[in-house]
Amino acid sequence: MRVIRKYANRRLYDTEQSRYVTLEDLRQLVIDEVPFRVEDAKSGEDLTRTILLSIIIEQEQADGDAEVFSNDLLAQLIRVYDMAQPLPLARYLEQGTRLMLEQQKQMQDQWQQAMRHSPMEVMRELAEENMRFWQQTFGGMGRAPGDKGGDKDKDGDKE
């Protein structure tokens, strides 16, 4: 796991690359799914959550059109913290977000595949996939569904 050290002057230092990094650099690590931990340079305290929240705040302020956290949503989240029995919100949000990202990736993959192939090519691939399914389903029987007799030679006589 990559270790990022945060110094008193608020600078972030990537110990693996031996260079100072920005929140944008860390955002790219998140996008690239590179695991990292941000720690205080003096105490070693884990500051990763705080830095991730800072990245979100920076994104929210940078692009008003891509706002994820509305004022109402933020107010509701604050109310969740004040509940006597807080909801298992973190787990719900993690699973919901993971599902949304997986579905988005599937849709992008399907769209790219559709753009790569002509409609006839897509139909051919679908027919081949269906044929493989039926062959696997009925493959143990030694013949295709509906085939009741043995093999015939080229003259039509049974062998």
Secondary structure, 3 states (H helix, E strand, C coil): CEEEEECCCCCEEECCCCEEECHHHHHHHHHCCCCEEEEECCCCCECHHHHHHHHHHHHHHHCHHHCCCCHHHHHHHHHHHCCCCCCCHHHHHHHHHHHHHHHHHHHHHHHHHHHHCCHHHHHHHHHHHHHHHHHHHHHHHCCCCCCCCCCECCCCCEC
